[in-house]
């Protein structure tokens, strides 16, 4: 599981972004798109998200990397939104 930056958690950017499915859906990606990036089947992504299975080996590394990139992008978006709100309030 990826570790999310405090900006995402603190802002409550989306529902359950501490869970892989939450990170994916907050990023507006489908399981098909994540599966393509990881190089696995859509069914594998479903099983990993539902907890039926855990990714292993190369797929675990790739899936972790994809989730990390998505989480970092969400953090950048949250930070940008937060700084915009601060400017508006000033």
Secondary structure, DSSP 4 states (H G I P E B T S, - for coil): -PPPPHHHHHHT-STTTTSHHHHHHHTT--HHHHHHHHTS-HHHHHHHHHTS----HHHHHHHHHHHHHHHHHHHHHHHHHHHHHHHHH-
